[in-house]
Amino acid sequence: MILTNELAVEMETKVSFIVNKYASSYNREDLMQAGKMGVIKAANNFDPTLGIKFSTFCEKYILAMCFMYLLSLKANMLQIF
């Protein structure tokens, strides 16, 4: 699937919604960036023949990339101490 500008803008609202759940104590822009990376990965792996809506498919990738970012922050903090 090709990630078009329209699709990127549509998914930005979904990324923003998901990021707002976790952005209270973390940098929102960094989480937004991680979520957008999830949209790109989802677009590369999406198969429309499976009968799943792209927004539903994309949500898991957005969450995964945000959690990976948060885990990397935690790992970096543990290395400091």
N, C-alpha and C positions, 0 to 999 in steps of 0.2 A: 504494500500500500504506500502510495506517495503522500507525504505529509505536506499538505497545501497550507497556504496562509489562513484560509477560512477555518480549516480543521485545527490549526494551532491556536487561533483565537478562541474557538469554541472550547477547546480542551484547557485553555488557560483559566477559565472560570472553575472547572473541575479541580485543577491543580490548586488554585487559590482556596477553594473550599476545604480540601484535604489538608493543606498546609496550615490553615488557621487553627486546626485541632492541636497542632504540635508546636506552633510558633511562639507560644507564650514566653518560654525561657530560652529560646534559640533564635538565631538570626533568620528572619523571615525571607530575606532575599536569597540566602544560601539554600534554604529549603525549597523555595520556588525554582531555583536553578536545578536542583536535584529532581524535582517533580517534572520539570520540562524534559530533562534527560530521560525520564521514564516514558514520557509521551513519544519521544523519538524511538526508543527501544521497542515500545508497543507497536508503533507504525511499521517497524522493520519486521516484526514477528507476526503481525496480524494476518489471519487467513479468513476472508469473508465467506468462504464456503462452509465454515463451521456453524453458521447461523447465530453467531453472537454479535451483539451490537459493539461497535468499536469503543464507545464510552465505558461500557462494562468491562471489556477486555483491558482497556487502558488503566482503569482504576488500580488494579493489582500491581502494575508496573510502577505507577506513581508512588504508591505506598511503599513498595520494595526499595525504590531509589531513595526515598526520604528516610526510611529506616536504616539503609546502608550508610547514609550521610551521618545520621545520629550515632550509629555504632562507631563510625570512624572518629567522631569527636570524642566519644567515651574512651576509645583506645588511645587516642593522643593524650588525653588527660591522665590516663593511668601510667603512661610512659614518663610523664613529667615527674610524678611522685615516685 
